[in-house]
Amino acid sequence: MAACSQPSNDNQATPAPTASAPAASASTAQANPFFAASTLPFQAPPFDKIQESDYQPAIEEGMRQHLAEIEKIANNPEPPTFDNTFIPMEKSGALLKRAMTAFDTVTGANTSDALQKVQEEEAPKLAAHQDAIYLNDKLFQRVETIYNQRDKLNLDPESLRLVEVTYKDFVHNGAKLSAADKAKLKELNKEESTLSTQFTNKLLAATKAGALTVDDAAKLKGLSEGDLAAAAQAAKSRDLDGKWTLTLQNTTQQPALKDLDDRATREALFKASWDRAEHGGDNDTRATIERIAQIRASQAKLLGYPTFAAWKLEDQMAKTPQRALDFMHNLVPAATGRAEREAKDIQAVIDSQHAGFKLAAWDWQHYAEQVRKAKYDLDENQIKPYFELDNVLQNGVFYAANQLYGLTFKERHDIPVWQPDVRVFEVFDKDGTSMALFYCDYFKRDNKGGGAWMSNLVEESTLLGTKPVVYNVANFTKPAPGQPALLSFDDVITMFHEFGHALHGMFADTKYPSLSGANTARDFVEFPSQFNEHWATNPKVFAHYAINYKTHEPMPQALVDKIKQARHFNSGYDMTELVAAALLDMGWHTLPADAPKKDADKFETEVLTKDKINLSYVPPRYRSSYFQHIWGNGYAAGYYAYLWTQMLADDGFEWFKENGGMTRANGDRFRKMVLSRGNTEDLAQMYKAWRGKEPSVEPMLIDRGLKDAPEGNEK
């Protein structure tokens, strides 16, 4: 999966099956919808026919079949060639892929106790399956032979790239280790995978249990009628009639903190978020993450690297932890300096009201909103009526894709979905041909993972003859029945961001599935998504979707101007919380194998203090104990990628501004040279070929409000 998304665990690629899984019986195969390719359009999964009990047998049989295919390749008596080794590898594991893509989708967005049990049972097996491929000596010998001959084989560029990427993946995952070290690595991989899955399930339960329920409406003064109704509905769904429940989102800060007038309620909500996974008992994640950090350091040492981060970044754009750290450390002074100035403005408001307290983390959003009102006469509740979800989707997100790339969208109601809130659109290319399916699942549920992400249900591949089936997931507050789904502007940006990932998947035009779409380095995969955010504020696009849901009138120009003037508001806070989280991630993953086991809470403080970013009123975007990206979602030693790709995205947007902005010619060029290419080229060279030069950090500093723009160069 891509990005902000929920990818597979850090050291897992396509899982290879074990030999121990028994073959499915004919009756089981006939009854299980995964055992044959879907007959639905685009081979979309038949969610209306899939039962929870179908996943595990399909995964197990998929493993068995995949292993048989791998063994056949490895034991081929013919000399290794590209066609008898790489092509069958790319075609292998079809059943396993069908089962796992659907399973990952449902366990991420609509899980259950039964599915979580399957996850935990299969996690160590899937880790072993991967090892059965990467640590298969006969298979690696064939891969290595072809790699060593690659310059003499007259391969086309994409095939040559496949050989190089695959070989490096094998080596990166231990193919050259001794037999004894391979055995040690297998055990570490199994334990890490098991704990990572346990972390995800603990966190989901902790986040649900951590919701704040109040029984006095006076404590919720400041919330809108819509938010109160949603809180009442959330309480009712938990059999708490007559009360109000504020459910938690995955980040440290919670949306309601902006509006809550009662300081005690704000503090209670913030602490419910901050401590969600630190109450002891079954849902406490601290011991789990402390052990995962140890395991990863040990994995790296076995593989010949000083730290997990050194291993992880070797095939990323940054290449080394030090380069990523230097990049982030250079951002810290500007980010914290601006945050400290913002804090003074907030404290001044608190003091002017004779409130008698010093700014704390749970006060920031509430009083920052007052600063925004005072400085820019802008209130979040003024703008929400102009951002109704469906209108933003159809007349904002889809409209921008039409203007740039010529895409059109038609909603379909005949494609089965995994939950009734999910919607499906067929996507048509500029010439009218059907090119993809796009699913969107936007509303928060207690059984849905936190955050927002994109992934594929079917990957594009001309070798396999498949077109992309892509989905976006988010966690927007679901309105009470009969009420509109009104978004904050941050939510609007999230929709554009995740759809940028979706475009990366939809536009894939590659032969090999393992190089298709968003299957790129972590510090590149967020580039298309963060780049797509820029179109949310494009005047033409903004005017097309910023429409009042009641009056159907466009947003008044005076209000548009206020949003533009306030676009750097709180930017010091935003950058500081993001950099703090990224440095926290790197702190955990630059621990050497011989480091003593770390206490999660103490280590967190040590890292933030050492990196000079420990501001009490600006907590990291994620605390270690609920940092799903790095313990469960494949961003270990990679959260810096959000910052790195901000640099790429903001620098890349400069190219559009320099070349006429939102035009079809510009969109088509970006699609052809970047979005369609997946991982078929060296990513740094791909960017440079499109942009015409190496990326510069200057546009990022300006766009994120950390540096003044040159006169006459305002956005």
N, C-alpha and C positions, 0 to 999 in steps of 0.2 A: 504494500500500500504506500501511497505517497504521503509524505508530509504530514504536518500538523495532524497528519493522519495517524493511523495506527498500523505501522508496518510490523513485520515479523520480528522476532527477537534479534538482538544485535548480531549474533554469530550464526544466524540461520538463513540459509538461502532456500532454494527449492528443496523440500525435504525428500530424502531418499528412504525407501521402505526397508524394513528388516525382513529377514528370512523367516521369522517366527510366526508371522501372521498367517493363519490358515486360509485357504481358498474359500470364497463364498460359495454356498450351494446354489444350484440353478434356481430354486424357488426364491431364495433371498435376493439374488440378482434381478429376477423378474419383478419382484415387488418394490425394489429400491429405485427411486427415480434418478439417482446419480449414475447407475450402472450403464446407462446409454446416454449419448449426447442429447441435449435438450432439442426438442423439435420447435420450440418457440422462436420467434424472430430473434436474430443475433445470438442464438443459443442461450438466451437468458434463462436463469434457473427457474424451474417450475415451483416457486414457493408455495403455491396452493396445494401441491401434491407432497411436498417434503414434510415429513414428520420429524420431531426431535430424535426419535429412535433410529432414523435413517443415517444420521451423520457418522456415528462411530463405526458401523459396519462398512460404510463406504470408504472412510479414511483407512481402515485396516486393510480392506481389499485393495484400495488404491496403492498402499504401501507395498503389498505383496506383488502386484502387477508391475509396479515401477521397478522394484528390485530385480524382477526377472528380466525386464528390459535392459537395465544397467548391466547385469551379469552377462547378458548376450553380447552387448557392445564390448565389454571388457575382455571377454573370452573369444572374440572373433579370431579365427586362425589366420585370416587375411592380414597383410601388412596394414598398419593404420593409415587411413586417408581422411581428408576432411569429410568426404561424403559418407564413409562408413563409421565415423566416430561422432563428429559434431552434429551432423544432421539428425541421426537417430536420438542423440541426447536431447536435442531441442524438441523432438516430437514425443519424448517419453513422458510418462506420468499424467496422462490425460484425465483418468478417473480421479486420481489424487488431487489434481488441480481443481476439477469441478467441485469436489467435495469441500476442499479447504477454502476456496474463495467464498462459497456460500456460508460455510461455517464461521469464518472470520467475520463476515458481514453481520451475521445474526448475533454472534457472541459479543461483538462490539456495540451493536445498536439495539438489541432486543433480547438480552440473554435471560437465562432462567437457572434455577438451582441444578437442574439436570444437565444443562449444557455446560455449566461451570465445572461440574464433576467430570464430564467428558474432556474438557480442556485440561484439567489437572492430570487425568489419566494418560492423555495422549502427549502431553508436553515432553516428558522424557523420551518417549518413543520417537517423536519427531526430531528431537536433537540427535538421537542415535541414527535416524534415517539419513539426516544430512551427513553425518560422519561416514555412513556406509557408501556415500558417493565420494566425498572429498578425501577420504582416507583409504579408498580402494586402490591398491598399488598398481594392479594391472591396468585399470582405467587411466590412472595418472600417467603411466608409461606411454600410453597411446597419445594422450593429450600433449605430453612433453615432447614426444617425437615430432608431432605435427608443428608444435610451437617452434622447435629448433629448425624446422625446414621451411617456415612460413614465408621467408623472402624468396624462395625458389618455386613456390606453388602457383604463382599467377592468380592469387585469390583476389576477388573484388574487394573494395575497401571495407564494406560491411562485414564480409566473411573474415577478413584479416582482423578486424576489430574484435569479432567474436572469439577468435583464437586467442588473442592477447588478453582479453578480459577474463576468459574462462581459465586460462593457465594461471594468471595471477590470483584468481579466486581460489584455485586449488592450493597453491603455495601459501596463500594468506591463511588458509584454514587448516594447514598442517600436513599437506601431502608429502613433504620432505622429511618429516619427523621419523625418528626410529620407531620400531614396533612398540617398545616400552613406553615411549613418550606419547605415541598415539593412544595407547590404552589409558594413560593418565588423562589425556585431553578429553577422551570420550566420557570419562566419569565426570569431569568438571563441566562439560557441556550439558550433560543430563541434569546435573544438580542445578546449574544456572537456569536452564529452561524451566525446570520445575518451580524454582523459587520466583522467577519472573512472572509466571502464570499465577502463582499464589498471591504475589503482590497485587496484580491487577484485580483479582477477585476480592482480596481484602479491602482494597481501596474503594471499589464500587460499593461494598457493604458499608464501609466507614463513611463514605460520602452521603449515602442514603440515611444512615443513622445520625449523622451530624447535622441534619436539617434543624433549623430553629423553629420551634412551635411556641406561639404565645396565645394567651387566652383573654387578653385585654386589647381591644382595638386601639385604645389610646396610646399604647406602646408603639403602634405602627403609624402614628401621625406623620404625614408627609408623603406617604405612598399614594399613588393615583388610585382612582376607583377601579381601573383595570387591573392594577397590580394587587390590590386588596382582593378583588374577585378571584384572581389566579391563586393567591395564597389560601383563600378559603377553599377553593377547589382542590388544591394540593392537600390540605388538611382532611377534607372529606374523603379523598381517595385513600387516606390512611386510617379511615374510621375515626377521625377526630372532629366530628361535626361540632360547629360552634366555635372552632378555633381557627387559627391562621398559621400556615407553615411556610417558611422561607427556605426553599430547597437550595442546596449548595451547587455552584458551578465549580469547574475543576481548578480555577485560578485562586490565588490567595484572596484578592479583593472580590467582593460580591456586589452585583448591580444595585441592590436595595440600599447600600450604604450611602449612595448619593442623596437619597430622599429622606431617610429616616431622621426625624428631628430629635428623638429621644436618645441621648448619648449612651445610656445603659443598654438599650437595645442594640445600638451600633456595636458597642463593645462585645456584647454577647454573640452577635452574628459574626463579627470578625474572629473571635476566639473559637467559635464553632468551626469556622473554616480552617484556622491556623492549627488547631489541635485535633482535627478530625480523625487522624490515624495514629494518635498518641495517647489513647486512653487505657492502654493495657488490654488484655483479653484477646479474643480471636482476630479482631480487626486492626490491631496495632502492627504497623509495617516496619518498625525500626530495626528489629533483629533481622528481618528478612533482607533489608537493603544493606545492612552492615555486612552480612554474609555474601551477598551478591558482589559487593565491591571487592571483597577478598578473593572470591572465585575469579573475577575478571582479571585481577592483577596476576593471579597464578596462571591463568590461560595465556596471558601475554608473555610471561616469563618462559613458559614452555615453548612458545612460538618464537622466542629469541628477541623479545622487545622489552625495554625497561619498564614500560607501563602499558596499560590497556589503551590509553589515548594514543600512544606512539604506534601501536598496532592498528588502531581504528583509522587514524588519519593518513596512513601511508598511501591509500588509494583515493583520497579526497583531494579537492582543489587546494586546501591549505597545506597539505602534505605532512606538517609536523605540529605537535601541540604548542611548541614555542611560537610558531608563526600565528596560530590562532589566539594564543594568549597575548602576544604583542599587539595584535589587532584590537582585542578587547580592552587591554590596559590603556591603549591610546584613546579609547572612547570614554573611560571612566572620569577624568577630570571635567570634561565638558558636560557630561551627563549629570554628575553629582553637583557640579557648580550651579547648573541651572535648577536642579531640584532644590538645592538649598535656598536659592533666590525665591523659588515658588513657595517654599515653606515659610519664608518671612512674610510674604503677602498673605498667606493663610493665617499665620499667627496674628497678624495685624487685625484681621477680621474678627478672630476670636477675642482679642483684647478689646476691640471697639465695642463688643457686645457684653463686656465685663463678665465673660464666662468663667474666668478664673482657673483655667487649666492650660497646660502645655500641649501642643499638637501631638497626637498619637496616630498610629497607623489607621485606626478605625474612624478618625476624624477627617482624614485627608480628602476623601471623595466628597463628603458632605460640604465641607467648607470651601474646597476648590470650586465646587459648583457655584457657591455664592460669589467667589472671586470672579468667576467667569461672567456671572450676571452683572456684577459691578463694572468690570472692565469692558465687557463687550455687549452688555445688555442681552445676553443669550442664555436661554433656559432650555435644558434638554427636553422638558415637557412641551416646549413650544414647537420643537421640530419633529417629535415622534409622530404626530398625526400625518406628516408628509411621507412617512416611510412605512407604509403598509406592506407586509411581506410579499404577497403575490404581485403587487404592483412593482416592487423593487426587482423581483425576479424577472417578470415578463418585460417590463419597460425600462429596466436598468441593466441587469446582468445580461439578459438575452439580447437586448437592443444593442449594447456595446459590441457583442460578438457578431451581430449582424452588420454593423457599420464597419468593423475592422476586417471581418473575414467572410461576410456574405452568408452566415449561417441563419437558418430558420428553424423553428421548433413547433412541434405539434404534440399536445398532451394525448397520451393513450391511457385508456381505462381497461384495456384487455390484457395487460401484462401483470402477472401476479407479483405481489410485493410481500415483504416480511413483516409489515405492520401497517394498519389502516391509514396512518398519517403520511405514508410514503407516496410520492407522486412520480410518474414516469413520463418522460418526453422523448419522442423520436426526433433526432437531429438530422437536418438536411443540409447538404453542402451547397456551395454557391451556385452549382449547376442544377440543383434540385434533386440530386441523388441522395438516397438514404445512406447515412454514414455511421450512425451511432445511436445508442440508447443512453439517456441520462436520467438517473434516479435522484431524488432529493428527499431527505429525511431531516427536517429542521427542528422539531420540537423536543424539548427535554423530557426524559422519562427516568424513573428511578432505576430501571434495568438497562439503561444506556450509559456507556462510558462517557466521561466528561470531555469537553472540548469540541473541536471540529476537525474533520478529516475528509480525504478523498481516497478512493481506491477503485480497482477494476473488478467486476464480476467475470468479464471475459476480456482478454488482452488482444490487441490487434496483432496480426502476423500474416504476411502474405504466404509464408511457408505453410501455415496451418489453415489458411483461408478464413480467418476469423476477423470480425470487425469489433471495435471496442464497445463494451458495456461498462459504463462508468457511474459512480455515485458520489454524492456529497452528503455528509452528515454534520449536523450542528446541534446546539443545545439552547435554542431560543425558548423563552418562556411561552408556554402554550396558553392562549387566552381562555377565559371562561366561555362556555357555549354561547354563541351569538355575538361575541365580541370580536373586534378585528385584532389581528396579530400585528401590533405596532412595534417597530424596531428602534433601537438606539442607532446613532450613526456608527458606532463601533460594530454593531451587528451587520449593518449594511456593508462595511468594509470586509467583514468576515465572509459574507456571501460572495463578494467579488474575488476575494482571496482564494477561497476553495474552488470557485469556478475556474480560476487560472490553472489550478491543478487539473481540473476536469478537461480543460482545453488541451493540456499537455497529453492527456490520455486519448482524447478523441482524435486529435490530429496525427497520432502516431502513424507513420508510413514506413514500416521497416519489415524486413523479411523474418527476423528471428525474434521470438517472443521475449527472450531474456534481455534483449536490448531495447525493447519497445517502450514508448511512452515515458512514464515517470520512473523507470528503472535506472536511475542515475545516482551519482554521488549525493550524499546528504547536503553538502554545501553547494549544490547546484539545483536540487529538486525544488527548493523554495523560491527560486528565481522567477519562474513563470507565474507563480501565484502572487508573489509580492509585486511583481510588475503589473499584474492585472488589477491590483488595488487602485492604481493611479486613475483608471477610467471612471471610478466612482465619483471623482470630483471634476471630471472633464465637464465644462459648461454645457456642452450639447447633450451629453448623457444625463447629467444631473437634472437639467430642465425637463427631460423626458420622463423621469420617474418620481421626482419630488413633487407629488401631487397630493393635496389634502383628501383623505379618504371620505370625508363627509361632504365637503363642498365641491370637490373635483377641480378646485382651483390650484394653479401652480403656486409654488412657494414664492412669496413676495420677494422682490429683488433686495429689499432692505434686510430681510432675514438671511438671504443667500450671502449678502455681503458680510453680515455678522459671522456666519460660519467660516467664510474665507479668512476674515481678520483673526478669528480665534483658532485657526488650524494648528498653530504651534502651542496652543494652550496645553499645559500639563506635560509638555514633551520631555522635560527633565525627569519627571516622575516615570513616564512611560519607558524611557530609555534606561533609566537606572534599574527599574525592577527587572527588565529583560536581561541586561548585562549581568546583574547579580545572579540570576538563575543560571545563565550560561557559565559564569565563573564557578558557581557551586558544582555544576556538572563536571567541569574540567578538574576541579579540586578532587572530587571522588575518583576520577579516572586517571589521575596522574600519580596515584599512590603506588609505590613499588610493592612487589610481592612480599617483601620481608617487613613491611610496615605493620605495626600492631593493629589489631582490630579497633576501628574507630567508633566512638560513641556518636551517634548521629547528630544529636543536638549540639554537643560541644564542638564537633568538627565543623558543623555548619557555621557557627560563630567564628571559629578560627579562620576559615577560608575567607569569609566576607570582611573580616578585620584586616587580614593580611593583604587583601586586594583593594583595601581602602574604599569599600563600597557598603559598609555596614551602617546605613542610616536607619535609625529606629523607626522613623515615620515612613520609610519607603522599603517595605519588606520585599524579598525576591518574589517574582511572579509565581514561582512554585517553591514550596519548602521541600526538603529532601524526602520527607515521609509521604508526600503526595505528588511526587514528581514523576508522573506516569510516562512522560516522554522518555526519560532516561532509564527507568527500571522496567518498563513494560513495552515500550513502543519503538524501540530501535534507534533512539537518538542518543544513546550513551556516548559520551565524548563528542557529541555532535549537535548539542543545542546551540552552540555558537553559529551554526549554519543559518539561523534566522537573521542574525546580524550580518554575516558574510553576504547573504543573498539580498539583504536590504541594499548593500553596496552595489551589487550587480543590477538590481531592479531600478534603483534610482539613477545610476549611471546609464543604464539602458534606456530609461525613459527620456534622458537627455537627447538620445539619438532621434527619437520620435519628434521631440520639440524642434530639433535642428533641421528636420526633414519634412516639416509640414503637418506634424501631429497626427490626428486620427483620420487616416486615409486608407482606402482599400489597398493601395499599392504598398503602403508601409506595413499593413497587417499581413498581406500575402507574403511579403519578404520575410517578416519575422516568423511566420508559419513555416515557410519553406526551409529557412536556414537554422531554425532553433526548435520550434514546437513539434515539428514532424520527425525530428531526427533521433529522439530518445538518447541512447548512449552509444550511437553508432560512430561517434568521433571523439577525439580527445576534447573534453568539455571546455577547457581553457582556450584551446584553439578555435572551437566552435564559436564561443562568445566573441573572441577577437575578430574572427572572420566576419561575423555579423556586424559588430559594433565599429570595427575599423581601428581599434586600439585596445590597449589593456584597460581594465576598469579603474576608475578613480574614486576615492572615498569622498571627495569634495561634494558631489551632488547629494550624497547621503547626509552629510553633516548639515547641509543647507535645508534639504527637504524635511529632516527630522527636527529642525529648529535648534540645532546645536551650533550653528554658525550663520551669520548674516549673509544673505544673498548679495552678490554684486548689484549695484544700482542698475535698474532696468532689466533685471533678470528674475523678477519675482514670478512665482508660478501663477 
